[in-house]
Amino acid sequence: METPVWKTDERNSVFHSRNRILDHVTGILIALVGTLLLAFAVWKTRRVRVETGLVLEVDTFSPEWDDLLERRFAVYRHLPDELRDRLRDRVRAFVNEKQFEACGGLETITEEMRVLVAAQAALLLVGRPKDRLYPRLHSVLMYPGAFRDRGKRVFGPDDDDDHERDIRLGESWNTGSVILAWDSVQRGAARDDDGMNVVLHEFAHQLDQADGSADGVPALGDDEAYFDWEKIMKREYETLVGEAEDPRADPLLDPYGATNPAEFFAVATETFFELSEDLRDEHPELFRELRDYYGVDPTEWKNRNRA
């Protein structure tokens, strides 16, 4: 007896429905297994980084860290409570996420080194709580003092061609590394009134390089913000170039900022956080651009005394 057409269609429909369900379940299982494998790989990588001392594993901002920053980081003593709380959260995240490596004869990376670098780097983000924590950065390479570098990642001792190498206190690489001289890190943290801070400088470069290019223009809000930034920064940069070439000039900003727009942004950042009142008085438009970008006004807390 012939199978009715409607019976065949019904069987085919059931068959295809079962196949679709099986395909769907298989897809879910594959995705689940892939997620579990990825999670295990991330966990394993982190365990290796923790066990080898490249990163720390901390859940809270300890009282010891608070005492360290009170003693060693001048800006920290003046921060309002809300900004302190944000900074503490960012410091804890930084030492958990970013690996530190000893270079150039530095024997070991101490907890003090991690916290002091993290606190200064985090200062740039306390007014930008929605920003990710330097997402392109993976490693902080620490030297005991000034180091030499050819402009590529070669950090071993090499005395045969020193004439080819420049002495550096810090560098920022858009490939995921910041290089710092520990003695300069300490000096920069101890003073907040000279406009010189190697950590603020190099991490301003990190913000600038977030889009893959070092051009003195970090990520801004909209077209109008970019237009205003370019107009004001270009004018201020050209002014500093002229002052740097004039032996009679005494510019507020470090003449090194006249090197190129990227260095200008980094130098202006140091000046904004450390000589904010002078910058506001001498370069009001530059001050406003940086205040709007960083989301804080250091003149409000620079001379604030804590009880």
N, C-alpha and C positions, 0 to 999 in steps of 0.2 A: 504494500500500500504506500502511496506517495505521501511524503511528509508535507503537510500544508505549508504554504509560503510563510504565513504569519508565524508558524512554529520555528522555522529556520531563522527568520529575522530575530525572533525572541532569543534563540540560543546564541546567535552572533552578538546580540546586544549584551547578554549576560557575560559572554566570553570576553568581549572588549572591555566591559566594565571591570571585570576581575583583573584584566591586564593593566588597566589604568590604575587601579588601586595598588596592585603589586609594584608598578613603576613608581608610584607616589611614595609608598612605604620604603622602597629601595633607595629612592633619592634622599628621603629623610635620614635613613640609616647611614648612608654615605656621608651626608653633611655632618651628622652627629659624630661619626668616627673621625672625620677630618677636623672638626672643632676640638675634639678631645686630644687628638695628636698634636694640634697646634698649641693647645693649652699646656700639654705636657712639655713640649719643646721650649715654650716660653718659661715655664716653671723651672725646667732643668737648666736653661741658660742663666736664669736669675740665681739659682742655687750655686752654680759655679762662680758667678760674679761675687756673690756674698762670701762664699767659702775662700775665695782667693783674695778677698779684701778690696776688690775694685769698687764695690758699693757697700753701703751699710743697710741694715734692716731694722728700722725703728718705727714704732707706732706713735710716739709722742715727742713733743719738743721738751727736752729735759730741763730741769732747773739749772743744771750745770752749763747748758748751752746759753741760757738766759744770762747767767753770771759772766760767762765768757764774752758775750756781746756787749754787756754793760761796761766791761773793762777795756775791750779791745776795738770796739766799733763805735766811733764818735757819733755818727748819725743816729744810731740806735737809741742813744740816751735821750734824744729829743723827740722821737716819733710819738704821735698821739696813739692812744691805746688801740683804736680801730686798725690803724696801719701796722702797729706792732703785731696784732693778732694775724693779720694777713701775711705779714713777713714771716712769722713763725711757721705758718702752714706751708709756705713756699720753700722755706729752708728744709723742713722735714722731707718734703717731696723731692727736693733737689738731691739731698744726700742719699735718698732711696733709689733714685732713677739714674743719676749721672755717675759714671765711673771715673775714678781718679787714678792716675798713674804717675809714679815717681820717675824722674828723668835726670840726666846730667849729674849723677853722683848723689842725688837726694836719697837717703837710706830708706825712708818709709813715708807713707801718707798718714798723717795723724788726724784724729777727730777734729782738732782745732783747725787744721788746714781746710778740711771739708766745710766746717760750719762758717768760718770766716769768709771763704770764697762764696759759699751759697748765699749768705746774708747780703753781701754786696751785690751779687747778681740779682737776687730777689727784690732788692730795692727798686729796680727799674720797672717791676711789675706790680708793686703794691697798689698803684692806682689803676691797674688794668686787670681786674680780677677774672675777667672772662678769657683772657689770653692763655694759651697753652704754655707750658713751661719749657721754652726754648726747644721746640720739637725736633729741630735738626741737629741738636747737640747730643753727642754720645759720650765724649771723653774730655776731661780736664787734665792736661799734662803739666806737671809741676816741676819746675827747676828750683834749685836752692837760691839762685841769684840770676843776674843777667845772663842770657844765653846767646849763642850765635846760630844763625840759620840762613840757608841759601835761598829760602823761598819754596822749599819742598820738604816733605816729611823725612828728614834725616837728622836724628837727634843724638847720635853717638859722638864720642870725642873724635875730633879730626883737626889736628893742629897744622897740617901741611899746607892748607890753603886758606888760612884765616883772612887773607886779603880779599877773598871773594865773599866774605860773609859779614853781615851786619850784626851789631850787638842789639839785642831785643830785650824788652821787659815784659812783653806780651804779644800775642798774635791771635787772631780769630780766623779760622778756616771754614769756608762754607761747605766743606766736606764732613763736618761734624766734630771738630775739635777746637778747643781754646787752650792756648799755651800761656802759662803765667810764671813769673819769677816770684817765689815765696817772700823774699825780703821786700819786694815792691808791694805785694798784696798787704803785708803788715803795715807798711808805711801809709799806704792809701787809706786803710781802715782807721788808723790812729788819728788822722787829721781830716777835718771836713771844711777847711777854710783856705785851701791853697789851689783848688781847681785841678788837682792832679790825683787821679785814681785809676790805676791800671785795670781793675776789674770792671768798673763802670764803663771805661773806654772800650774794652774788648767785648763786653756783652752788649753795648750799644751796636757794635759791628754785627753781633749775632742777630739783633732785631732787624738791622738793615739788610742782612743777607738771607732773611727768612724766605724771600721769593727767589733765591738763587743768585741774586746779583748785588754787588756792593756798589751802590750809586748814591748813597746818602739819603735815600727815600725809603723809609720803612712802610709797612702796610698801613694805609690810612682809610678813613671812612667812606668817602665818596669823591666824585670828580671835583667838586668845589674845594674839598680839603686838599686834594693833590694840587690844584691850581694855586691856592694860597700858599701852600708849602713851597712849591717851586719858585714862586715869585719872591717870597721873603728870604728863603734860604739862599737863592742865587745872589740876591743883592748883598746879604750879610757875608756870604763867602767871598764875593769879589771885594768887599770892603776889607776883609782880613788879609786877602792876598796883597792889596795895596799897602796895608800897614806892615805886613811882613817884609816888604821890599823897602820900607822907609826906615832908616836907622834912627830917626828922631821920634818915631811912633812908640807908644807904650800901650799896646792893645791889651784889653782884659782877657780875651781868649788866647790860649796858647798858639803861637804862630805855626806850630805843627799842623794845625787845622787848615792851613792854606795849602797843604799838599795836594788835596783833591776833595771833592764833595763828601766822600765817605769818611775821611778823616775829620772833616769839618763837623759832621753830625756827631761823631764820637767825642770830639773835644767840646763841642757845645753842650753835650750831655753832662760831661764832667763839671763844666762851669755852672750849669743849671742846678745841679744838686749840691754843689759845694760853695758857690759864690752867687746864690740866687738873688740876693738883694742888689748886688752890683749889676748883675745881668739885667734885672728888671729896670734898673735906673738908666743904664747905658745903652741897652738894646731891647727896648720894650716889645717890639714886634717879634723878635726872635724868642724872647721869654714867653710870650703868649702862645706861640706855636708849640713850644716844648711843653708848656703847662697843659695845653689842650691834649697833646699827644700822650704824655705820661699820666695824665689824670690826677696830678697832685700839684700843690703849690708849696715848695719848700720854704718860702718866706714866712709861711704861717707857723712853721715849727722849728725853723733853724735855730732860733735863740730861746726856744722854750725850755724852761727848767723843770725837771721832774722833782716832785717832793721826795 
